[in-house]
Amino acid sequence: MLTCIKTCLKQLLIEPSCAICKRQLISEADQSGLCQTCQQRLGLAESGVKGNSPLPWRAVSWYSGAMRQLILSLRRTHDLGSLQAICTSLQCGLPQNSLLIPITGWKAKSRSNPLPELICRCLERPTLQLLQRCRPTVGQHRLNHRQRVSNQSGSFKLNHAPTQWTSHAWTNQRRQQQVWLVNDIVTPLWPRSRLFRLQESPSMGCFAWPEPPRSSTP
């Protein structure tokens, strides 16, 4: 709701411009706040990118090329306007009472990846910090599938903060809806999915940017 109000006010006060390249938006059809050129350059599509293994997941585009450069830039700049624009397609169709759980990093808060929490803010759904890192892990981009699973296995635990469970509005709903893990890049999620089987969530998935398909290595 707040995002819609801000968008309307901006349109009344200033000429609408692309959130990425800042050029004036000519077409009223650009509801995402991105010009057609940036949408094509970032590989954005209305339907986004989806998958079902190891959990159902959704993304706005593949983590490659211009999108990869933008994500790495957003980690430094924390530009909510640009992030909000590319998250628009993820927000559409996401039930209001879905629960979002950002993937936490193992580094200190000042040096950790801010995007999972920022993406949750852009999606404007109930959010809980339920994951806590148990140990540091190495970067995933040069690991094969088996190494990635081993790298992440046992690296998370549930954050049993009583106030989070008892005071959050989502826990008081008669029928809890979907639970989505939120990250900027898709990584093996089997260790994380085991954690949440204990919570008996009726539906669970992941929001993240997946790496392009490549030949699997055993």
C-alpha positions as a printed NumPy array, in Angstrom:
array([[  0.   ,   0.   ,   0.   ],
       [  2.735,   2.48 ,   0.979],
       [  4.651,   1.682,  -2.188],
       [  1.584,   2.422,  -4.335],
       [  1.03 ,   5.761,  -2.566],
       [  4.689,   6.743,  -3.028],
       [  4.498,   5.828,  -6.723],
       [  1.371,   7.958,  -7.252],
       [  2.924,  10.958,  -5.473],
       [  6.083,  10.713,  -7.556],
       [  4.043,  10.676, -10.76 ],
       [  2.195,  13.826,  -9.661],
       [  5.324,  15.748,  -8.678],
       [  7.924,  14.649, -11.224],
       [  8.138,  13.055, -14.63 ],
       [  8.342,   9.26 , -14.224],
       [ 11.786,   7.889, -15.005],
       [ 13.39 ,   4.466, -15.161],
       [ 14.613,   3.308, -11.739],
       [ 17.82 ,   1.927, -13.297],
       [ 18.979,   4.261, -16.093],
       [ 16.942,   7.308, -14.922],
       [ 15.677,   8.025, -18.445],
       [ 12.125,   9.337, -18.789],
       [  9.463,   6.65 , -19.123],
       [  7.533,   7.279, -22.31 ],
       [  5.083,   4.38 , -22.181],
       [  2.418,   4.273, -19.463],
       [  2.601,   0.492, -19.736],
       [  5.916,   0.49 , -17.84 ],
       [  4.196,  -0.128, -14.502],
       [  7.32 ,  -1.711, -13.027],
       [  9.184,   1.605, -13.174],
       [ 11.699,   0.255, -15.68 ],
       [ 12.083,   1.261, -19.32 ],
       [ 11.821,  -1.37 , -22.04 ],
       [ 15.558,  -1.163, -22.719],
       [ 16.48 ,  -1.992, -19.107],
       [ 13.87 ,  -4.75 , -18.945],
       [ 15.398,  -6.406, -22.004],
       [ 18.985,  -5.825, -20.849],
       [ 18.256,  -7.419, -17.446],
       [ 16.37 , -10.335, -18.978],
       [ 13.13 ,  -9.52 , -17.173],
       [  9.904, -11.242, -18.169],
       [  6.341, -10.907, -16.885],
       [  6.24 , -14.552, -15.83 ],
       [  9.727, -14.491, -14.289],
       [ 11.813, -17.636, -13.837],
       [ 10.479, -20.587, -11.844],
       [ 11.563, -24.031, -10.69 ],
       [ 10.599, -26.846,  -8.32 ],
       [ 13.864, -28.37 ,  -7.108],
       [ 14.845, -28.773,  -4.34 ],
       [ 11.963, -26.469,  -3.314],
       [  9.545, -24.411,  -5.418],
       [ 11.374, -21.191,  -6.255],
       [ 10.765, -17.977,  -8.177],
       [ 13.045, -15.308,  -9.579],
       [ 12.769, -12.27 , -11.829],
       [ 15.732, -13.261, -14.018],
       [ 18.87 , -15.38 , -14.24 ],
       [ 21.877, -14.309, -12.173],
       [ 24.126, -13.473, -15.125],
       [ 25.237, -10.613, -17.352],
       [ 23.665,  -7.236, -16.605],
       [ 21.474,  -8.654, -13.827],
       [ 24.512, -10.063, -12.012],
       [ 26.268,  -6.684, -12.251],
       [ 23.163,  -4.923, -10.912],
       [ 22.783,  -7.321,  -7.961],
       [ 26.448,  -6.888,  -7.003],
       [ 26.013,  -3.11 ,  -7.253],
       [ 22.864,  -3.165,  -5.094],
       [ 24.785,  -4.986,  -2.36 ],
       [ 26.92 ,  -1.85 ,  -2.062],
       [ 24.42 ,   0.928,  -2.794],
       [ 21.276,  -0.474,  -1.085],
       [ 19.205,   1.313,  -3.767],
       [ 15.641,   0.433,  -2.708],
       [ 14.114,   2.156,  -5.739],
       [ 15.952,  -0.077,  -8.206],
       [ 15.381,  -3.184,  -6.103],
       [ 11.667,  -2.41 ,  -5.76 ],
       [ 11.378,  -2.07 ,  -9.533],
       [ 12.903,  -5.457, -10.303],
       [ 10.909,  -7.141,  -7.503],
       [  7.551,  -6.022,  -8.915],
       [  6.91 ,  -9.272, -10.782],
       [  7.687, -11.322,  -7.654],
       [  5.255,  -9.288,  -5.591],
       [  2.381,  -9.88 ,  -8.011],
       [  0.478, -13.019,  -7.13 ],
       [  2.158, -13.394,  -3.731],
       [ -0.607, -13.779,  -1.09 ],
       [ -0.711, -10.978,   1.467],
       [ -0.353, -13.376,   4.406],
       [  2.677, -15.226,   3.018],
       [  5.596, -15.386,   5.449],
       [  9.037, -14.282,   4.23 ],
       [ 12.226, -15.536,   5.874],
       [ 15.453, -13.804,   4.758],
       [ 18.61 , -15.913,   4.507],
       [ 21.105, -14.503,   6.98 ],
       [ 24.84 , -14.19 ,   6.394],
       [ 27.624, -15.262,   8.754],
       [ 29.57 , -11.99 ,   8.581],
       [ 29.057,  -9.106,  10.995],
       [ 25.947,  -7.019,  10.32 ],
       [ 27.97 ,  -4.146,   8.884],
       [ 29.652,  -6.453,   6.316],
       [ 26.908,  -8.989,   5.607],
       [ 24.818,  -9.157,   2.437],
       [ 21.874,  -6.734,   2.912],
       [ 19.808,  -7.875,  -0.076],
       [ 17.708, -10.689,   1.488],
       [ 16.26 ,  -8.293,   4.077],
       [ 15.872,  -5.493,   1.527],
       [ 14.038,  -7.819,  -0.868],
       [ 11.641,  -8.707,   1.959],
       [ 10.968,  -5.005,   2.481],
       [ 10.249,  -4.564,  -1.225],
       [  7.857,  -7.536,  -1.282],
       [  5.896,  -5.992,   1.624],
       [  4.794,  -9.217,   3.284],
       [  5.083, -10.478,   6.901],
       [  8.749, -11.199,   7.641],
       [ 10.479, -13.122,  10.427],
       [ 14.205, -13.564,  11.141],
       [ 13.994, -17.286,  11.888],
       [ 17.325, -18.468,  10.464],
       [ 20.627, -18.069,  12.299],
       [ 24.045, -19.044,  10.962],
       [ 25.91 , -21.722,  12.912],
       [ 29.236, -21.408,  11.109],
       [ 30.915, -19.577,   8.219],
       [ 30.733, -20.97 ,   4.675],
       [ 32.768, -20.381,   1.518],
       [ 31.503, -18.773,  -1.699],
       [ 29.294, -21.088,  -3.751],
       [ 30.012, -19.893,  -7.296],
       [ 32.97 , -22.237,  -7.98 ],
       [ 31.599, -25.321,  -6.224],
       [ 29.83 , -28.235,  -7.896],
       [ 26.457, -29.469,  -6.651],
       [ 27.837, -31.952,  -4.117],
       [ 30.299, -29.403,  -2.726],
       [ 27.548, -26.787,  -2.435],
       [ 25.287, -29.088,  -0.451],
       [ 28.194, -30.049,   1.825],
       [ 29.167, -26.398,   2.215],
       [ 25.672, -25.418,   3.416],
       [ 24.835, -28.56 ,   5.404],
       [ 24.451, -27.758,   9.1  ],
       [ 25.25 , -24.08 ,   8.561],
       [ 21.852, -22.862,   9.84 ],
       [ 19.739, -23.299,  12.912],
       [ 16.358, -21.945,  13.94 ],
       [ 16.448, -18.687,  15.841],
       [ 14.32 , -19.604,  18.867],
       [ 13.549, -16.05 ,  19.956],
       [ 10.253, -16.367,  21.891],
       [  9.094, -12.833,  21.125],
       [  9.354, -13.426,  17.38 ],
       [  6.971, -16.381,  17.523],
       [  4.448, -15.088,  20.04 ],
       [  4.172, -11.44 ,  18.997],
       [  4.133, -11.785,  15.216],
       [  0.707, -11.424,  13.6  ],
       [  1.359, -14.273,  11.147],
       [  1.5  , -16.868,  13.948],
       [ -2.   , -15.918,  15.116],
       [ -3.72 , -16.605,  11.81 ],
       [ -6.129, -19.515,  11.77 ],
       [ -4.599, -20.96 ,   8.636],
       [ -0.965, -20.143,   8.001],
       [ -0.218, -19.743,   4.316],
       [  2.935, -19.978,   2.246],
       [  6.459, -19.697,   3.673],
       [  9.166, -18.33 ,   1.385],
       [ 12.915, -18.249,   1.998],
       [ 14.371, -15.065,   0.495],
       [ 17.897, -14.717,  -0.882],
       [ 19.579, -12.88 ,  -3.736],
       [ 20.985, -16.055,  -5.359],
       [ 19.617, -19.603,  -5.397],
       [ 21.832, -22.072,  -3.501],
       [ 21.16 , -25.676,  -2.417],
       [ 18.297, -25.518,   0.066],
       [ 17.979, -29.091,   1.31 ],
       [ 19.633, -28.356,   4.688],
       [ 17.312, -25.379,   5.152],
       [ 14.234, -27.297,   4.076],
       [ 14.933, -29.914,   6.758],
       [ 14.765, -27.18 ,   9.383],
       [ 11.331, -26.089,   8.291],
       [  9.804, -29.551,   8.079],
       [  9.602, -29.251,  11.855],
       [  7.322, -26.238,  11.448],
       [  4.709, -28.153,   9.393],
       [  4.218, -25.291,   6.97 ],
       [  1.571, -26.135,   4.337],
       [  3.634, -24.59 ,   1.548],
       [  7.227, -23.505,   1.281],
       [  9.431, -22.053,  -1.413],
       [ 12.283, -19.7  ,  -2.198],
       [ 12.645, -16.263,  -3.793],
       [ 16.102, -15.74 ,  -5.3  ],
       [ 18.036, -15.123,  -8.513],
       [ 19.175, -18.49 ,  -9.962],
       [ 22.45 , -19.031, -11.753],
       [ 22.085, -19.979, -15.439],
       [ 21.775, -23.736, -16.125],
       [ 25.052, -25.54 , -16.597],
       [ 26.18 , -29.114, -17.007],
       [ 25.961, -30.932, -13.679],
       [ 29.112, -32.201, -12.002],
       [ 28.795, -35.21 ,  -9.65 ]])
